[in-house]
Every structure is written in structure tokens, then in C-alpha cells.
Amino acid sequence: MEYDMESYLTSVIKQFEYYKSLGDKTIDQLSFEELQKEFAQDSNSIGIIVKHIVGNMLSRWTNFLTEDGEKEWRQRDEEFIDTYNSKEELISSWNKGWQCLFDAITPLSEDDLEHIIYIRNQGHTVTEAINRQLAHYAYHVGQIVFLGKLVKGGNWKSLSIPKGHSSTYNKDKFSQEKGRRHFTDDL
């Protein structure tokens, strides 16, 4: 079976955009103090998770095809200390990390996907490296959304199908013509 790798690149970019949007919508609902809330000793606040994701993104995606993904200048342990002074600073950092990712991935072509890149001297094809980071960011964005939901409680605005609305959602989806599209196209 032949797989269209250009389709892969388009799909993976949409997936990254989707996870960024989940983070955006969560951060949007929270005050700066809520973004800093830790639920237990040695747990991570949303602010700390954001700082870690950004540190990872800047390291992995800067000079993605030509340098090891774990940069010498990265201070990973420092990512787990919340130093943001405002919600605006946190959002600016969040957007900087995502912009670095999109600047690196958007120009890629099918020819790049089997190229070997390194993360801590471990060789990965570009496809493997992209998949590794997509899973890593989805994991942490899931944590951000979960923590946001805990903080907001009954005031949480659902980011997906709200409880008790699956039938209505499915009825709407099945009323549309069958067609090939990415699930995020309707969001």
C-alpha cells in the first residue's frame, strides 16, 4: 500500500494546530493565578507545563534538520520552575514555541521525511521525530486541559463534545455527505 507523504505532512500540521488550539482555549479560560495553581507538592502547574513544552519546542525545532534536537543552551531542569510574571508573558512564550515548530515543519517536503536527525545523539527519521513530538505535546496538552477543567470546575467551557450531547453531535455529523476531510476542518 502506497502512502501519500504530502498527506502525512498536511495531517500532522493540522494535528499540531489542533493541540495548540486546545491549549489556547484552556489558557484563555484561566486567570494568571489559576495558571500557576499546583494541586500537590512537586506537581506541575499549567504554567510549568507550558514552560517545559516551550523549552522542548525551541530545542527540538530550532535548526531541526541540521542540529541535534537537544541543544546545549537548553536548561531543561529550569523549565520546571515557574518564572512567568504575567499571563501575557506565558502566552507570548507559548506562541513563540509553537511558531518555532510551525516554522520548522511547514517547509518540509516528502523528500525530507526519511532524512536522519538526532535527539541526544539518537537517530530518528524526520517522520519519527515528528511523531515523537506530536505524542509528547498531546500528552502535555492533555494535562493542561485536565488541570484547567479541575481549576474551573462547573465554570469550565467544554473543548469537545459536552457530556450528554453525543447524540446531537453524531446526528449532525451523519447528516453531512460522506467525504474525506480532516476532523479539525469542522472545528
C-alpha positions as CSV (number, residue, x, y, z in Angstrom):
1,M,0.0,0.0,0.0
2,E,1.4,3.3,-1.0
3,Y,1.0,6.2,1.4
4,D,0.9,9.8,0.3
5,M,3.6,11.5,2.5
6,E,2.4,15.0,1.5
7,S,-0.9,14.0,3.0
8,Y,1.0,13.0,6.2
9,L,2.6,16.4,6.4
10,T,-0.7,18.2,5.9
11,S,-2.3,16.0,8.5
12,V,0.4,16.3,11.1
13,I,0.4,20.1,10.8
14,K,-3.4,20.1,11.4
15,Q,-2.8,17.8,14.4
16,F,-0.3,20.2,15.9
17,E,-2.7,23.1,15.2
18,Y,-5.4,21.2,17.0
19,Y,-3.4,20.6,20.1
20,K,-2.3,24.2,20.1
21,S,-5.9,25.3,19.9
22,L,-6.8,23.1,22.9
23,G,-4.1,24.8,24.9
24,D,-5.1,28.2,23.7
25,K,-8.8,27.7,24.7
26,T,-7.8,26.4,28.1
27,I,-5.3,29.2,28.8
28,D,-8.0,31.7,27.7
29,Q,-10.4,30.5,30.4
30,L,-7.9,30.9,33.2
31,S,-6.5,33.8,35.2
32,F,-2.8,34.1,35.8
33,E,-3.3,32.8,39.3
34,E,-5.2,29.8,38.0
35,L,-2.4,29.1,35.5
36,Q,0.0,28.9,38.5
37,K,-2.0,26.6,40.7
38,E,-0.3,23.4,41.8
39,F,-2.6,20.7,43.2
40,A,0.0,18.8,45.2
41,Q,3.6,19.3,46.3
42,D,6.0,18.7,43.4
43,S,3.2,18.7,40.9
44,N,3.3,20.9,37.8
45,S,1.0,23.9,37.3
46,I,-0.2,24.8,33.8
47,G,2.5,27.5,33.8
48,I,5.2,25.0,34.4
49,I,3.9,22.6,31.8
50,V,3.8,25.5,29.3
51,K,7.4,26.4,30.1
52,H,8.5,22.8,29.6
53,I,6.7,22.5,26.3
54,V,8.2,25.7,25.1
55,G,11.7,24.7,26.1
56,N,11.3,21.4,24.3
57,M,9.9,23.1,21.2
58,L,12.7,25.7,21.0
59,S,15.3,23.0,21.4
60,R,13.8,20.4,19.1
61,W,12.7,22.7,16.2
62,T,15.4,25.3,16.1
63,N,17.6,24.2,13.1
64,F,15.6,21.0,13.1
65,L,17.3,19.3,10.1
66,T,20.9,20.3,10.9
67,E,21.4,20.2,14.7
68,D,20.8,17.8,17.5
69,G,17.3,18.4,19.0
70,E,18.7,18.7,22.5
71,K,20.5,22.0,22.3
72,E,23.5,22.8,24.6
73,W,21.8,26.0,25.6
74,R,18.6,24.2,26.8
75,Q,18.2,24.2,30.6
76,R,15.6,21.5,31.0
77,D,15.6,21.4,34.8
78,E,14.9,25.2,34.8
79,E,11.7,24.5,32.8
80,F,10.1,23.1,35.9
81,I,10.4,26.3,37.9
82,D,7.5,28.8,37.1
83,T,9.1,32.2,36.4
84,Y,6.3,33.8,34.3
85,N,5.4,37.2,35.7
86,S,2.1,37.5,33.9
87,K,-0.5,35.7,31.7
88,E,0.7,37.8,28.8
89,E,4.3,36.6,29.2
90,L,3.1,33.0,29.4
91,I,1.0,33.3,26.3
92,S,3.9,35.1,24.4
93,S,6.2,32.2,25.4
94,W,3.6,29.6,24.4
95,N,3.2,31.2,21.0
96,K,7.0,31.5,20.5
97,G,7.4,27.8,21.0
98,W,4.6,26.9,18.6
99,Q,5.9,29.4,16.0
100,C,9.3,27.7,16.1
101,L,7.6,24.4,15.5
102,F,5.5,25.6,12.6
103,D,8.4,27.5,11.0
104,A,10.4,24.2,11.0
105,I,7.7,21.8,9.9
106,T,5.8,23.9,7.3
107,P,8.5,24.0,4.6
108,L,9.2,20.2,4.9
109,S,8.5,18.1,1.8
110,E,8.1,14.4,1.2
111,D,11.9,14.3,0.4
112,D,12.8,15.4,3.9
113,L,10.8,12.6,5.7
114,E,13.5,9.9,5.6
115,H,16.3,12.3,6.4
116,I,18.0,11.3,9.7
117,I,18.1,13.9,12.5
118,Y,19.3,13.4,16.1
119,I,17.9,13.9,19.5
120,R,20.6,13.3,22.2
121,N,22.7,11.5,19.5
122,Q,19.8,9.1,18.8
123,G,19.0,8.9,15.1
124,H,15.4,9.4,14.0
125,T,13.9,9.8,10.6
126,V,12.1,13.2,10.3
127,T,8.8,11.2,10.4
128,E,9.8,9.5,13.6
129,A,10.9,12.8,15.2
130,I,7.7,14.5,14.2
131,N,5.6,11.6,15.6
132,R,7.7,11.7,18.8
133,Q,7.0,15.4,19.4
134,L,3.3,15.1,18.4
135,A,2.8,12.5,21.0
136,H,4.8,14.4,23.6
137,Y,2.8,17.6,23.1
138,A,-0.5,15.8,23.0
139,Y,0.4,14.2,26.4
140,H,1.2,17.6,27.9
141,V,-1.7,19.5,26.3
142,G,-4.0,16.8,27.8
143,Q,-2.5,17.6,31.2
144,I,-3.1,21.3,30.6
145,V,-6.8,20.7,29.7
146,F,-7.3,18.4,32.6
147,L,-5.8,20.9,35.1
148,G,-7.8,23.7,33.5
149,K,-11.0,21.7,34.0
150,L,-10.1,20.9,37.6
151,V,-9.5,24.6,38.3
152,K,-12.7,25.9,36.6
153,G,-15.0,23.1,37.9
154,G,-18.6,23.9,36.9
155,N,-17.5,27.1,35.1
156,W,-15.4,25.1,32.5
157,K,-16.3,25.6,28.9
158,S,-16.0,22.2,27.1
159,L,-13.5,22.0,24.3
160,S,-15.1,18.9,22.8
161,I,-18.5,17.2,22.8
162,P,-20.1,18.2,26.2
163,K,-21.4,15.4,28.4
164,G,-24.9,14.4,27.3
165,H,-24.6,15.9,23.8
166,S,-23.1,12.9,21.9
167,S,-26.4,12.0,20.1
168,T,-26.9,15.6,18.9
169,Y,-23.3,15.8,17.7
170,N,-23.4,12.5,15.9
171,K,-26.8,13.3,14.3
172,D,-25.2,16.5,12.9
173,K,-22.1,14.6,11.6
174,F,-24.2,11.8,10.0
175,S,-26.5,14.3,8.3
176,Q,-23.5,15.5,6.2
177,E,-22.3,13.9,3.0
178,K,-19.5,11.4,3.3
179,G,-16.2,12.9,2.3
180,R,-12.6,12.9,3.0
181,R,-11.6,15.7,5.4
182,H,-9.6,16.2,8.5
183,F,-11.6,16.1,11.7
184,T,-10.3,19.6,12.6
185,D,-11.7,21.1,9.4
186,D,-15.1,21.4,11.2
187,L,-13.8,23.0,14.4
